[in-house]
Amino acid sequence: MRSHFLLGAFLVAAVLTSGAVATTGDGIAPVRQTAVVTLNEPTLVGATIVQGPVLFIHDAEKMSRGEPCTTIRLFDPERGPQEELVSFHCIPKARKVVSKFTITTRPNTELGFGRLLVEYQFAGDAEGHGVPPSKPAFAH
């Protein structure tokens, strides 16, 4: 049991450290960026409603190949990254450098509850990542 706790703590530290190391504050993004955040309200991302601790991953190499470059995974503080919730090709936007990981949401008027993820930005990066609009699978 203690070894599971230590492994979980190590994974959390590794993920958080990689996000901190990956952002130097010079406005130049590394190839792969990660950040763990807790979405307190149900948040629509693409066609998926997400809530709780999640891991945002942006991969610039995938983006350059035209592949979905953003992945959001469930994140268990004891076990680390879990199942993939959503993956999409972001819409890059020039922004001022921010000092911490930032998400931009708006009220989800389409569903009548929760929030809609519009954009996210990593600490130390001069690029925001817009979320392409889409409808949830059950909306018409």
C-alpha positions in Angstrom: 0.0 0.0 0.0 2.8 2.4 0.9 4.6 1.6 -2.4 1.4 2.5 -4.3 1.2 5.8 -2.5 4.9 6.6 -3.1 4.5 5.6 -6.8 1.4 7.9 -7.1 3.2 10.8 -5.4 6.2 10.3 -7.7 3.9 10.3 -10.8 2.2 13.5 -9.6 5.6 15.2 -8.9 6.9 14.0 -12.3 4.0 15.5 -14.2 4.0 18.7 -12.3 7.8 19.1 -12.6 7.7 18.4 -16.4 5.2 21.2 -16.8 7.3 23.5 -14.7 10.5 22.6 -16.5 8.8 22.8 -19.9 8.0 26.5 -19.4 11.0 28.7 -19.2 9.2 32.1 -19.5 10.9 33.0 -22.7 7.7 32.7 -24.7 9.1 29.8 -26.8 7.0 26.6 -26.4 8.7 23.3 -25.9 7.7 20.3 -28.0 5.4 18.8 -25.4 3.7 20.7 -22.6 1.6 19.4 -19.7 -0.5 20.8 -16.9 -2.8 19.4 -14.3 -5.9 21.4 -13.4 -9.2 20.7 -11.6 -12.3 21.7 -13.5 -14.8 22.5 -10.7 -17.8 22.8 -13.0 -19.0 20.4 -15.8 -17.0 21.8 -18.8 -17.8 20.9 -22.4 -14.7 20.2 -24.4 -15.5 19.4 -28.0 -18.3 16.8 -27.6 -17.2 15.6 -24.1 -18.3 17.0 -20.7 -15.3 17.0 -18.3 -15.1 17.7 -14.6 -12.5 17.1 -11.9 -8.8 16.7 -12.1 -7.5 16.5 -15.7 -4.2 16.5 -17.5 -3.8 18.9 -20.5 -1.2 17.7 -23.0 -0.1 19.7 -26.0 2.3 18.1 -28.6 3.8 20.6 -31.1 5.2 17.7 -33.3 1.7 16.3 -33.7 0.4 19.8 -34.5 3.1 20.2 -37.2 2.0 16.9 -38.8 -1.7 18.0 -38.8 -2.7 15.5 -36.1 -4.8 16.3 -33.1 -2.2 18.0 -30.9 -4.2 18.4 -27.7 -5.2 15.6 -25.4 -7.1 15.9 -22.1 -6.9 12.9 -19.8 -8.5 12.1 -16.4 -5.9 12.6 -13.7 -5.8 10.6 -10.5 -3.6 12.3 -7.9 -2.5 8.9 -6.6 -2.1 7.0 -9.9 -1.4 9.8 -12.4 -2.8 10.1 -15.9 -5.8 7.9 -16.6 -8.1 7.5 -19.6 -8.1 9.9 -22.5 -11.3 12.0 -22.5 -10.9 14.1 -25.6 -8.3 14.9 -28.3 -8.4 17.7 -30.9 -6.4 20.0 -33.2 -6.1 23.3 -31.4 -6.3 26.8 -33.0 -3.0 28.6 -32.2 -3.4 32.2 -31.1 -0.7 34.7 -30.3 -1.0 35.9 -26.6 1.0 37.7 -24.0 3.0 35.3 -21.8 1.1 34.2 -18.7 2.7 33.2 -15.4 0.5 30.2 -14.7 -1.6 27.7 -16.7 -4.8 29.5 -17.8 -8.1 28.3 -19.1 -10.8 30.5 -20.7 -14.4 29.3 -20.5 -17.8 30.8 -21.1 -21.2 29.8 -19.9 -22.5 26.8 -21.8 -25.8 28.3 -23.1 -26.2 25.4 -25.6 -26.8 22.9 -22.8 -28.1 25.3 -20.2 -25.5 24.3 -17.5 -21.8 24.2 -16.9 -19.0 25.9 -18.9 -17.6 25.6 -22.4 -13.8 25.5 -22.8 -12.7 28.2 -25.3 -9.0 28.3 -24.9 -6.0 27.3 -22.7 -2.5 28.6 -22.3 0.6 27.2 -20.6 2.7 29.2 -18.2 5.6 30.9 -19.9 4.2 30.4 -23.4 3.2 33.2 -25.8 0.7 31.0 -27.6 -2.9 30.3 -26.6 -4.6 27.2 -27.8 -8.2 27.7 -29.0 -10.7 24.8 -28.8 -12.6 24.1 -32.1 -16.3 24.4 -31.6 -18.4 21.3 -31.8 -21.7 20.0 -30.6 -22.1 17.3 -27.9 -23.2 14.0 -29.4 -26.6 14.2 -27.8 -27.4 17.7 -28.9 -29.3 18.4 -32.2 
